[in-house]
Amino acid sequence: MITFENVSKRYPDGTEAVAGLSLEAPDAAITVLVGPSGCGKTTTLRMTNRLVEPSGGRILVDGADIRERPVAQLRRGIGYVIQHAGLFPHRTVAENIATVPRLLGKDRRAARKRSLELMELVGLETVLADRYPHQLSGGQQQRVGVARALAADPAILLMDEPFSAVDPIVRKSLQEQFLQIQAEVGKTILFVTHDIDEAIRIGDRIAVLREGGHLAQFAAPRELLEKPADAFVEQFLGLDRGVRRLTFISSNGLNLRTDALVKRGVEPEAGQLELPWLLLVDEAGAPLGWIEPRRPGAAPIPIGHPFRAKDDSLRAALDAAVLCPTGWAVGVDEAGRAVGVVSQEEIAAAIREAHRASLEAV
Ligand SMILES: Nc1ncnc2c1ncn2[C@@H]1O[C@H](COP(=O)(O)OP(=O)(O)OP(=O)(O)O)[C@@H](O)[C@H]1O
């Protein structure tokens, strides 16, 4: 656990970068520091590995003041990933990753073996091991940066905007993979970003900072979206926080109807002819499109995208319903077979129900 106790930083020119920051970053969790430019996120991160010394307060790792340990020893237990990866340009990928193990005295072969293992962990093909950083894409470089930070198996990872130098699609895949890696390695992570969507996607806890390094709110993502502490946090979260909080509510409480499913080549039953729409499925149960029983022979209407009935959120179900011209969402199982359909109206009722339950829980 990393504990900030009333930490402040005033730079020599008088800039108040961080003011009275107190928070606890729990073990094996991702704590995100988010806020507008200049609010002291990087300063806070760099105080944790003593690249910057606080002007006041204390930082503790597992209860011990970080000033009581030699800096080199402290940093050995802390991996650091920065924007643009910060790789050594004249070292190959494998050599970059092996930097710290080599410094710690690991022999060349063992260090290379570890590099290759880490490349696999972060989703890099090992054929890239002997390339130089400039021969990699931005996303690949970021992965090398993460692998290098993990190389000495530190308990703590500090990550400063690690995914911000790549395009949104690569960024999303880096985020997803990062979450998978974290599920495996369970590090205590402090992650800086200015992007609230990234914070909500990856954070277990989110610290929203405002100008001058003041902590505006420290909460889990769902709580942040449901109960922003003040107008600043609310504005920072953006206009669609109502829809985004549905990401944290499971869709498995939705009542999926199965009477609207009809197999290809099978005549609809009498009761089905009363329904406005029927979902045509193939022999294996995969959705093919919507048909109108009153207009036999018309081409099926595409379903848009389905949602995973067991594990997707209400947000995914709602999105599927609003994207489809029929206003119905198709729920599928892990094999992509339709398990039922649900209307926008029923999803809206489930949202109201979830809202009421969360108000009652307060
Ligand atoms: N070495 C320094 N000397 C003086 N002022 C500094 C120094 N480093 C940072 N600052 C100032 O401290 C404040 C906080 O900077 P910091 O880099 O911690 O913010 P940030 O939230 O990480 O910003 P960004 O999102 O733009 O990277 C800013 O006003 C910045 O100009």
The ligand as a Tripos MOL2 file, in Angstrom:
@<TRIPOS>MOLECULE
LIG
   31    33     1     0     0
SMALL
NO_CHARGES

@<TRIPOS>ATOM
      1 N1         10.5410   21.4920  -12.0580 N.pl3     1 LIG1
      2 C1          9.5220   22.3480  -11.9270 C.ar      1 LIG1
      3 N2          9.7170   23.6110  -11.5390 N.ar      1 LIG1
      4 C2          8.6890   24.4700  -11.3870 C.ar      1 LIG1
      5 N3          7.3960   24.1590  -11.6160 N.ar      1 LIG1
      6 C3          7.1470   22.9020  -12.0040 C.ar      1 LIG1
      7 C4          8.1860   21.9330  -12.1960 C.ar      1 LIG1
      8 N4          7.6080   20.7770  -12.5990 N.ar      1 LIG1
      9 C5          6.2770   21.0200  -12.6510 C.ar      1 LIG1
     10 N5          6.0020   22.2870  -12.3110 N.ar      1 LIG1
     11 C6          4.6760   22.9350  -12.2140 C.3       1 LIG1
     12 O1          3.9210   22.2570  -11.2350 O.3       1 LIG1
     13 C7          2.5660   22.1530  -11.6330 C.3       1 LIG1
     14 C8          2.1690   20.6950  -11.6790 C.3       1 LIG1
     15 O2          2.8990   20.0460  -12.6990 O.3       1 LIG1
     16 P1          2.7310   18.5150  -13.0310 P.3       1 LIG1
     17 O3          3.6260   18.1760  -14.1580 O.co2     1 LIG1
     18 O4          2.8600   17.7420  -11.7620 O.co2     1 LIG1
     19 O5          1.2020   18.4850  -13.5030 O.3       1 LIG1
     20 P2          0.3900   17.4070  -14.3370 P.3       1 LIG1
     21 O6         -0.9380   17.3490  -13.6880 O.co2     1 LIG1
     22 O7          1.1700   16.1630  -14.4280 O.co2     1 LIG1
     23 O8          0.2610   18.1070  -15.7520 O.3       1 LIG1
     24 P3          0.1540   17.4810  -17.2440 P.3       1 LIG1
     25 O9         -1.1230   16.7150  -17.3040 O.co2     1 LIG1
     26 O10         0.1290   18.7090  -18.1130 O.co2     1 LIG1
     27 O11         1.3740   16.6360  -17.4420 O.co2     1 LIG1
     28 C9          2.4620   22.8560  -12.9840 C.3       1 LIG1
     29 O12         2.0400   24.1780  -12.7610 O.3       1 LIG1
     30 C10         3.8900   22.8170  -13.4990 C.3       1 LIG1
     31 O13         4.1450   23.9120  -14.3410 O.3       1 LIG1
@<TRIPOS>BOND
     1     1     2 1
     2     2     3 ar
     3     2     7 ar
     4     3     4 ar
     5     4     5 ar
     6     5     6 ar
     7     6     7 ar
     8     6    10 ar
     9     7     8 ar
    10     8     9 ar
    11     9    10 ar
    12    10    11 1
    13    11    12 1
    14    11    30 1
    15    12    13 1
    16    13    14 1
    17    13    28 1
    18    14    15 1
    19    15    16 1
    20    16    17 2
    21    16    18 1
    22    16    19 1
    23    19    20 1
    24    20    21 2
    25    20    22 1
    26    20    23 1
    27    23    24 1
    28    24    25 2
    29    24    26 1
    30    24    27 1
    31    28    29 1
    32    28    30 1
    33    30    31 1
@<TRIPOS>SUBSTRUCTURE
     1 LIG1         1 GROUP 0 **** ****
